[in-house]
Amino acid sequence: MNLGNSLFQARKKCGLSQEEVAEKLGVSRQTISKWETGETLPDIQQSKRLALLYHLSLDELIDFDMDVGEVQQAIERTSAALEEKVDWTKAWGKKYPILLTYQQDVDVEHYVARLDALLKDLRNAYGYSELDAFLVLKDILAVVWKHRKQKTTPYRKI
């Protein structure tokens, strides 16, 4: 996403018009429009003022991604009770259908035993709680996936 689009998305998220932003910054509406279309860029002082106005850090403003922000806010707002009600396999299965069908083909118990051993190892070696061990293992799997997608050597501590 480019800076202009980030500025546009951040302004919309705050519910402000170009006119309102222009008035608060002491510039013309056309200036705001040019920033949002990428025709020109705000200077660093104006960028800082925009970040303050939009309740973002300068880094957040530059990299503003409404979808990521909304997902992060949804995670923060989700209670433990709601998490228990959600069928995560079914929810993610809409995007990744394999999650709805693999049980018919895979010897799940075989992998449960192997993963359980890894979780036990994490708990014993590092003193993690059950939940923390699950979260660490999930994160390790994400690292493996990232390396496979990038076709790089998996992480190895030297």
Disulfide bonds with the S-S distance in Angstrom:
none
